[in-house]
Amino acid sequence: MESTVDKEFVSYIVKSIVDNPNDVLIERTVDEMGVLITLQVNPRDMGYVIGKSGSTAKAIRSLLRIVGARNNARVNLKILEPEQGVRDINKAVDDLDL
């Protein structure tokens, strides 16, 4: 049975800081490079997860590294950017009528 302490840790932390915890999606994959935790949140919650100048994301990654070290695994966190942001920018540019 795979150890999913790292996934549960990220889930607990992220769901505690976002406004929409039901929209949090976490995937865990293992390959020769180690463990990759992929995180997707509601676009409105990205600011909470990233933090000012990326401070919250850095803190989560640092703590996740410690959790991984205790379980003899190299753990990385990838935060997926919402596609909605790209659409909003393109729509804003189209609305400029240049």
Secondary structure, DSSP 8 states (H G I E B T S, - for coil): ----HHHHHHHHHHHHH-S-GGG-EEEEEEETTEEEEEEE--GGGHHHHH-GGGHHHHHHHHHHHHHHHHTT--EEEEE---HHHHHHHHHHHHHT--
